[in-house]
Amino acid sequence: MPAHPMLEYLWIVPLLPLLGSAINGILGAKWPNKYVTLTAISSTGLSFLCALEAVREFLESGQALSRKEFFTWIASGNFRAGFDLQADRLTVVMMLVVTGVGWLIHIYAIGYMAHERGYYRFFSYLNLFMFFMLILVLAANYVLLFVGWEGVGLSSYLLIGFWFLKKSASDAGKKAFIVNRIGDFGFMLGMFLLFRTFGTLDFQTLFTKAGSWPAEPMGHFGTFTVACLLLFMGATGKSAQLPLYVWLPDAMEGPTPVSALIHAATMVTAGVYVVARSHVLFSHSSTAMLVVAMVGCATAFFAATIGLVQTDIKKVLAYSTVSQLGYMFLACGVGAFTAGIFHLMTHAFFKALLFLAAGSVIHAMGGEQEMPKMGGLGRKIKWTYATMFIATLAIAGIPPFAGFFSKDAILFATFQSGAGDRIRTLYVLGLLAAVLTAFYMFRLIFLTFHGKPRYDEHKVHVHESPWSMRGPLVVLAILSVAGGWFALPAFFQGPDYFANFLGPVFGAREAVEAGAEAAAHQLELILSGVAVLASLIGLAVAYRLYIKNPRKADDLARSMKPAYTTLLNKYYVDELYAAAVVRPLLWLSTNVFWKATDVAGIDGTVNGIAHGAAAIGDGLRHSQSGNTRSYAVWVVAGAIVVLAVIFFWPSASKIALGLVR
């Protein structure tokens, strides 16, 4: 037996969810729900245990990278793409988030989906998603990563459109699939350019070669810049950044466990993971790094403004997800890859908790999602209220909850990254987004759980969720509190455990003089205080508008009706896309490709030939009358024509005689 068996057989981690998906997909229709549940939960639970063992073995081995080549998948000339898996410290973080949070969401879904038709189909899709996501984070080359990348897109399409008889759900699934294809086109072009330049798509070989190349200065569009921007185009689609973010809010049409797993905790972070994994390439292009930071910051602020006025509880969380993903890209864009991954991890905890708690609220309200039709639920569903309040404190950046530490790291890194006007703008916008985040999240809490009930208590019997749903909420609440404490010693001038852990991946931080380190520590404390103050301002404004003086919010909306309407309609971006892209393409496909090319051109030609042949045949058919005298007349007429040609057209006669001979 090998010294580290799980590292030798790392493929078992993604294989288990795939087996669960296949078994439920093939046999689940004939099984009772309990067998479907057992298959889905045991396959993902065993995958989580195997991941834990693989992490233990990896850390025990002391290696910076464990890489295994299992078999060659594609071989053409000098090109090789194999089923190669790797484990490094970045993989460790992602693998534990995917399997751990994914398993908790599977458990939650038992209660949430208990009475749904297609129960087996739902868990088959959910297991399939986990398989592809694990392939994505474990892949040792871009080709295998792209298989996982496309696979999670497929799984997302299936899960968003799970209620396929509902038009809005099927439309949302198609929208997600199409928008992601736009980004994936850029991702493929980026891969092609990297292969053409470096002759390989294997991470280890490619990054080693790229590391020896000179960096490209600002404004220079060389290989690194173009390749990175193309990869980032794919990331903007998968991670819902401007301008390809429009699919994620609509994806809330899927069941709430789908929103929690795919559109909060894992799939949408795939773009952040790819940028962090490709940090060697991005670090060689100042232009690409600035673009990543600017797009991330703009998205964080833009989505936060839309979240201010949304009334659907899941839509608020959807725009919150888009905004928080923007923070992660902002961190990567300023070179703070560790901070970006740290926020990715803490966000997985508190955002999964927020979505699952929202699902518990919807369950308690009998399917109602509109916050203005709720109110006063805190007294009736206390477990849901307590856990969701913890997650709200975390996302708002209130210490000592997890989101405070990761968001503080991002804002501090942004402030330190330079003194130019652009960097100052990025920091200010990031800080404003923090104010808005605190406001719309506490607005959600106050509208949902506080005040008087705004629903008919005789028709809606509010009840707490079963323990299969509450249990994951409690675990995620604990993680939302303690998940950021890896960075706690850094606030007391101690080691930053998370940064040190990812040091072998992103490079150890340079040592600084004691005086400079003390000054930096003092600056970080000041900026942390500013960030906390910003969050408290957002909380205070929300309290004043929705608890202290509830009518004030309505008065404010009426007095600022143009701005309020614009935000409520999400800046009319969907309408703009419909007018500028969707309708012209539909007109082109309907009038040119279908009616002109297909119907009139291809079908017209084929049908015309058929009609012509039919007409000729019909004419010849009438010449066959069956009358002997008619046939004799035709024979005589034909003989006369032949004799005439022979006697009166000598050249024709010669030709005819030649043919006869």
Secondary structure, DSSP 8 states (H G I E B T S, - for coil): --SSHHHHTTTHHHHHHHHHHHHHHHHGGGS-HHHHHHHHHHHHHHHHHHHHHHHHHHHHHT-S-EEEEEEEEEEETTEEEEEEEEE-HHHHHHHHIIIIIHHHHHHHHHHHTTT-TTHHHHHHHHHHHHHHHHHHHHBSBHHHHHHHHHHHHHHHHHHHTSSTTSHHHHHHHHHHHHHHHHHHHHHHHHHHHHHHHHS--BHHHHHHHHHTS--B-TT---HHHHHHHHHHHHHHHHTT-TTS-THHHHGGGS-HHHHHIIIIISGGGHHHHHHHHTHHHHTTBHHHHHHHHHHHHHHHHHHHHHHTT--BHHHHHHHHHHHHHHHHHHHHHTT-HHHHHHHHHHHHHHHHHHHHHHHHHHHHTTT--BGGG---GGGT-HHHHHHHHHHHHHHHT-TTSHHHHHHHHHHHHHHHT--SHHHHHHHHHHHHHHHHHHHHHHHHHHHHHSSS--S-TTT-------HHHHHHHHHHHHHHHHTTGGGGGGGGT---HHHHHTHHHH-------HHHHHHHHHHHHHHHHHHHHHHHHHHHHHHIIIII-THHHHHHHHHTHHHHHHHHTGGGHHHHHIIIIIHHHHHIIIIIIIIIIIIIIIIHHHHHHHHHHHHHHHHHHHH----HHHHHHHHHHHHHHHHHHHHH-HHHHHHHHHHH-
